[in-house]
Amino acid sequence: MKEMNYHYSDEELVNRIWDKEEIKDLISRHAYYQSSDLRELELDTLWVQSRENQWTATLGSNWGFYVGMPEIKRYYVQNHRKHRQDQLKPYIAAGVLTECGDENLGFGCWDMHTISSPLLQLAGDGKTARGLWYDCGQLTVGRPDGTADENFIFGLVAVDFIKENGKWKIWHMILENDHTVPVGELYSNIPVYRDQGSDPAEVEFGIPTIHELVHDSTYGWADHFPDIPEPYDTYTDENSYSQLGKRAKYYTISREYDIPSVMARDKRWE
């Protein structure tokens, strides 16, 4: 939907510019909080707070969506904490650490996520916004012998924002994965087709509320989701980065690009 039905005063245009700056700050805080394991603080301060929006909030990746803030917290905070505790066990077995206390969580690990190439569209009515960024990050899990399991992570970050009580909040987010590249390996040596469960990013994502194919990086961006945000008048579920937007985009694009037949040839999703 093109933004064609609104005419703004100079003051309104200035406010819209400021809205975009606030949203850019918000998504940057997400990147820093995620990289610093301040995930609960992120959900409590950057994400939607109203009951209605919390129940419709989503966090997605290639392998599905967590739906509702309780489910998002289960994955993003509680499961992540469990992973961090499990990552301490080899250090305890080796005598490097003595316990899995909070003060040791993240020992030997380093996650880093960046936000670049911003593309942001504010709705014509100013109540919501859609944004797309690119994340060039890395995941490192150390070992007691001084070695580490290290992977570069590349993918899109797609977000629906909504204004609650005058403050912009994250409503729907997709942390899409294009490539997981082991550090030190030639890109040409990485398998083109990965078996389900073999990608560290997929393992970390766990089993979401809705477990379905959202994006298959095997075919680049041929599935056109998450899509590039275009000017729009007002929010609709069909034009969103939620599971409802994914399904609407999938059926629209698939008719043009015959994606079902392409996916049908991919044995991993039978």
Disulfide bonds with the S-S distance in Angstrom:
none
